[in-house]
Amino acid sequence: MKTHLFLVSGRNPVQRATRIEQLLLEQTGAGKITLMASTEIFSVACVEAQAELFQLDAERKARGIHVLRLSPGCLCCSSKLVLTTHLARTLRLNQPNVLLMELESQSHPEQVLKLLNEPQWTDWFADIKLVEEVA
């Protein structure tokens, strides 16, 4: 079994969160789903909104979605080690049918795509789709 990977990118963390929720709804019934989400949204959310985000993560987990919040930073630059460590562990121990990975606003989507197309990852992914935020 190979994983279908969606990279969600864009400058606005709130719009990325909206797009992620749409993708999660579209993937209902697809089997095991993992969300590797950015923590960037917490830097722009008020305390009440942060509490709602924690509740949303809890609801996702209750629906069987494995949720990981990644450390801040660009996944091809400053957070490359974080990405590769969490990704390798997720694929080896809990290989999902669908993986949604949120890129922070300062990330370089084309470089992340290049990284994920390196030989050590090619046998893990059925396809990799770059998805932009919604307005």
C-alpha positions as a printed NumPy array, in Angstrom:
array([[  0.   ,   0.   ,   0.   ],
       [  1.25 ,   3.481,  -0.858],
       [  0.181,   6.758,   0.7  ],
       [ -1.605,   9.574,  -1.129],
       [  0.088,  12.794,  -0.008],
       [ -1.477,  16.256,  -0.111],
       [  0.807,  19.234,   0.536],
       [ -1.301,  22.205,   1.606],
       [  0.464,  25.509,   1.013],
       [ -0.314,  29.203,   1.029],
       [  0.447,  32.4  ,   2.892],
       [ -2.614,  32.553,   5.165],
       [ -2.754,  29.977,   8.006],
       [ -6.509,  30.453,   8.522],
       [ -7.216,  29.818,   4.839],
       [ -4.909,  26.786,   4.886],
       [ -6.859,  25.44 ,   7.876],
       [-10.102,  25.862,   5.916],
       [ -8.615,  23.987,   2.955],
       [ -7.38 ,  21.198,   5.231],
       [-10.845,  20.734,   6.696],
       [-12.294,  20.493,   3.164],
       [ -9.692,  17.888,   2.21 ],
       [-10.389,  15.869,   5.354],
       [-14.097,  15.812,   4.504],
       [-13.299,  14.749,   0.921],
       [-11.149,  11.872,   2.225],
       [-13.823,  10.395,   4.492],
       [-13.826,   6.637,   3.969],
       [-10.319,   6.605,   2.459],
       [ -8.88 ,   4.523,   5.291],
       [ -6.203,   5.682,   7.709],
       [ -5.652,   9.444,   7.571],
       [ -2.802,  11.399,   9.112],
       [ -2.635,  15.182,   9.356],
       [  0.783,  16.765,   9.863],
       [ -0.343,  20.298,  10.655],
       [  1.613,  23.477,  11.187],
       [  1.612,  25.31 ,  14.502],
       [  1.76 ,  28.669,  12.697],
       [ -1.978,  29.29 ,  13.098],
       [ -1.509,  29.564,  16.863],
       [  0.637,  32.677,  16.34 ],
       [ -2.276,  34.539,  14.724],
       [ -5.184,  33.101,  16.728],
       [ -6.605,  34.707,  19.868],
       [ -6.85 ,  32.602,  23.026],
       [-10.464,  31.611,  22.298],
       [ -9.57 ,  30.552,  18.746],
       [ -6.621,  28.548,  20.066],
       [ -8.97 ,  26.684,  22.416],
       [-11.219,  25.945,  19.433],
       [ -8.223,  24.614,  17.51 ],
       [ -7.34 ,  22.253,  20.353],
       [-10.968,  21.095,  20.403],
       [-10.926,  20.577,  16.63 ],
       [ -7.77 ,  18.447,  16.919],
       [ -9.47 ,  16.385,  19.65 ],
       [-12.537,  15.896,  17.42 ],
       [-10.328,  14.823,  14.524],
       [ -8.587,  12.293,  16.741],
       [-11.985,  11.001,  17.89 ],
       [-12.861,  10.457,  14.193],
       [ -9.724,   8.299,  13.84 ],
       [ -7.509,  10.9  ,  12.192],
       [ -3.936,  10.823,  13.462],
       [ -2.965,  14.461,  14.159],
       [  0.591,  15.714,  14.549],
       [  1.471,  19.381,  15.045],
       [  4.901,  20.117,  13.595],
       [  7.36 ,  22.616,  15.033],
       [  7.401,  25.991,  13.303],
       [  9.637,  26.623,  10.34 ],
       [ 10.084,  25.9  ,   6.674],
       [  9.925,  22.148,   6.03 ],
       [ 12.713,  22.253,   3.459],
       [ 15.   ,  24.597,   5.412],
       [ 14.917,  25.138,   9.181],
       [ 12.48 ,  22.277,   9.923],
       [ 13.772,  19.699,   7.441],
       [ 15.018,  17.41 ,  10.225],
       [ 11.659,  17.655,  12.023],
       [  9.842,  16.789,   8.797],
       [ 12.01 ,  13.833,   7.859],
       [ 11.943,  12.402,  11.395],
       [  8.147,  12.618,  11.791],
       [  7.505,  11.519,   8.227],
       [  9.75 ,   8.452,   8.455],
       [  8.204,   7.443,  11.776],
       [  4.651,   7.947,  10.484],
       [  5.244,   5.959,   7.31 ],
       [  7.049,   3.099,   9.068],
       [  4.817,   2.708,  12.113],
       [  1.382,   3.839,  10.959],
       [  1.446,   4.069,   7.19 ],
       [ -1.684,   6.062,   6.347],
       [ -3.731,   5.746,   3.198],
       [ -3.881,   9.54 ,   3.076],
       [ -1.421,  12.048,   4.503],
       [ -2.142,  15.778,   4.609],
       [  0.907,  17.906,   5.282],
       [  0.532,  21.622,   5.951],
       [  3.371,  23.88 ,   4.838],
       [  3.981,  27.088,   6.783],
       [  3.61 ,  30.399,   4.978],
       [  7.379,  30.778,   4.663],
       [  7.88 ,  27.283,   3.248],
       [  9.093,  26.648,  -0.271],
       [  6.554,  24.225,  -1.803],
       [  8.684,  23.37 ,  -4.832],
       [ 11.66 ,  22.514,  -2.603],
       [  9.479,  20.347,  -0.344],
       [  8.201,  18.531,  -3.455],
       [ 11.794,  18.004,  -4.568],
       [ 12.706,  16.643,  -1.119],
       [  9.747,  14.241,  -1.104],
       [ 10.652,  12.963,  -4.568],
       [ 14.111,  11.861,  -3.375],
       [ 14.775,   8.103,  -3.659],
       [ 14.24 ,   7.305,   0.042],
       [ 10.593,   8.463,  -0.213],
       [  9.491,   7.312,  -3.678],
       [  8.389,   3.824,  -2.6  ],
       [  6.089,   5.287,   0.067],
       [  3.877,   7.588,  -2.003],
       [  1.25 ,   6.719,  -4.595],
       [  1.126,  10.387,  -5.576],
       [  1.945,  13.823,  -4.23 ],
       [ -0.448,  16.694,  -4.86 ],
       [  0.294,  20.339,  -4.098],
       [ -2.904,  22.022,  -2.909],
       [ -3.273,  25.762,  -2.454],
       [ -5.317,  27.43 ,   0.276],
       [ -8.808,  28.658,  -0.56 ],
       [ -9.713,  32.326,  -0.472]])
